[in-house]
Each structure stands twice: as structure tokens, then as C-alpha cells.
Amino acid sequence: MSYIYIINSLNNIVNYQKKKKKRIIFFFSNFLYLILKKLEKKYFKKILIIEKKIIVNLKYILKKPLIRNINFISKPSRRFYLSIKNIKKISFSNCLISTNKGILNKKESIKKKVGGEILFSINV
């Protein structure tokens, strides 16, 4: 699967939350599944895999969407890599980083002292 599929899937999550839908279904992609599993604790009720499909149950607080916007930092035409020194300097905290040790958020990346490609940041 391409990175464009990941971008479209995450944009669909934002759009479905704006429409106040309860769940969204995606075709299975291992990379998408790892990203969603990393975000599950904070932003989703539950993630299920049934017959090569990923079902995401969306979470709301006081009937308002939890995710307002997703800013994609790395794009297919321009990848954005940072070393551990530069990751400490970035301002957004709700971001995911693709490293050689898996997909990590900013805190985990600093804790494991690993740099990598910054995928996106989430505005709550």
C-alpha cells in the first residue's frame, strides 16, 4: 500500500468524526493498522480486524470530535526526517514518527533515543 492510502484513510477519519459517525471501515494495510493501534488509546474506542478489513470505532467527548485536524508533515513527494536532537526541538507533541524500532510518538522516540521520519501531527 502506498503512503497516499494512509493519508486518505486518516483524512476519512477526520471527516467521519465531523459527520458524527460511529465507525469507519478500511481495507487492511499493516502500516495503517500499526498507526491506528498507536492512536487507539487516545483517540479511538476500539479497533477490530475482520476478514481483511479494519473497523475503527470513533470516540467523542461531549458529542464533539476528538481529532480536529491532521497535519501531514512527510508527503510522498517530500519526506521529512529528523535526528533525535531535532526531535526534541519540535513544538507539536501529538506526532507519530516512523523509526527503525517501529512507529513511535514523540515521547517514546526521545526515550529510546531514535530519530526517523515524522509522519503527521494531530490537532485536538
C-alpha positions as CSV (number, residue, x, y, z in Angstrom):
1,M,0.0,0.0,0.0
2,S,1.2,3.5,-0.7
3,Y,1.5,6.4,1.7
4,I,-1.3,8.1,-0.2
5,Y,-3.7,5.4,1.1
6,I,-2.6,6.2,4.7
7,I,-3.2,10.0,4.1
8,N,-6.6,9.3,2.6
9,S,-7.6,7.0,5.4
10,L,-6.6,9.4,8.2
11,N,-8.4,12.2,6.3
12,N,-11.5,10.0,6.2
13,I,-11.3,9.6,10.0
14,V,-11.4,13.4,10.4
15,N,-14.3,13.7,8.0
16,Y,-16.3,10.9,9.6
17,Q,-15.8,12.4,13.0
18,K,-17.1,15.8,11.7
19,K,-20.2,13.9,10.4
20,K,-20.6,12.2,13.9
21,K,-20.4,8.7,12.5
22,K,-19.8,5.8,15.0
23,R,-17.4,3.7,13.0
24,I,-15.4,3.6,9.8
25,I,-14.1,0.6,7.8
26,F,-10.8,0.4,5.9
27,F,-9.2,-2.3,3.8
28,F,-6.4,-3.9,5.7
29,S,-2.9,-2.5,5.5
30,N,-0.2,-3.4,8.0
31,F,1.2,0.1,8.1
32,L,-2.2,1.7,8.6
33,Y,-3.0,-0.9,11.3
34,L,0.2,0.0,13.2
35,I,-0.6,3.7,13.0
36,L,-4.2,3.2,14.2
37,K,-3.1,0.9,17.1
38,K,-0.7,3.6,18.2
39,L,-3.6,6.1,18.2
40,E,-6.2,3.8,19.7
41,K,-5.6,4.6,23.3
42,K,-6.1,8.3,23.0
43,Y,-8.4,8.8,20.0
44,F,-10.5,5.6,19.3
45,K,-12.8,3.4,21.3
46,K,-11.7,0.1,19.7
47,I,-10.0,-1.2,16.6
48,L,-11.1,-4.6,15.1
49,I,-9.8,-6.7,12.2
50,I,-12.5,-8.8,10.5
51,E,-11.9,-10.5,7.1
52,K,-9.0,-8.3,5.9
53,K,-10.8,-5.1,7.0
54,I,-10.0,-2.7,9.8
55,I,-13.1,-1.4,11.7
56,V,-12.4,1.7,13.8
57,N,-15.0,2.8,16.5
58,L,-14.7,6.5,16.8
59,K,-14.5,8.3,20.2
60,Y,-16.2,11.6,21.1
61,I,-16.1,13.9,24.1
62,L,-19.4,15.7,24.8
63,K,-20.6,14.9,21.3
64,K,-17.6,16.7,19.8
65,P,-14.9,15.1,17.6
66,L,-11.6,14.3,19.3
67,I,-9.5,14.9,16.3
68,R,-10.0,18.3,14.7
69,N,-7.3,18.2,12.1
70,I,-4.3,16.1,11.0
71,N,-1.2,17.9,9.6
72,F,0.8,15.7,7.3
73,I,4.5,16.6,7.6
74,S,6.0,13.9,5.4
75,K,4.4,13.6,2.0
76,P,5.0,11.2,-0.9
77,S,6.9,13.9,-2.8
78,R,8.9,15.2,0.2
79,R,10.0,13.0,3.1
80,F,10.9,14.8,6.4
81,Y,13.5,13.1,8.6
82,L,14.8,14.3,11.9
83,S,17.6,13.2,14.2
84,I,17.0,12.8,17.9
85,K,18.5,16.2,18.6
86,N,16.0,17.9,16.3
87,I,13.0,15.8,17.5
88,K,13.5,17.3,21.0
89,K,13.2,20.8,19.4
90,I,9.9,20.4,17.5
91,S,6.9,22.0,19.1
92,F,4.0,19.7,18.4
93,S,3.7,16.8,20.8
94,N,0.9,14.7,19.2
95,C,3.0,13.4,16.3
96,L,4.0,10.0,15.1
97,I,7.5,9.1,13.9
98,S,8.4,6.1,11.8
99,T,11.7,4.7,13.1
100,N,13.6,1.5,12.7
101,K,12.1,0.5,16.1
102,G,8.6,0.9,14.8
103,I,6.1,3.7,14.9
104,L,6.6,5.9,18.0
105,N,5.2,9.1,19.3
106,K,7.5,12.0,20.3
107,K,7.9,10.9,23.9
108,E,8.8,7.3,23.1
109,S,11.2,8.4,20.4
110,I,13.1,10.7,22.8
111,K,13.0,7.9,25.5
112,K,14.5,5.3,23.0
113,K,16.9,8.0,21.5
114,V,15.8,7.2,17.9
115,G,15.2,9.6,15.1
116,G,13.1,9.0,12.0
117,E,10.5,10.2,9.5
118,I,7.9,12.4,11.0
119,L,4.6,11.3,9.5
120,F,1.9,13.7,10.9
121,S,0.7,15.7,13.9
122,I,-2.8,15.7,15.3
123,N,-4.6,18.8,16.5
124,V,-7.1,18.1,19.3
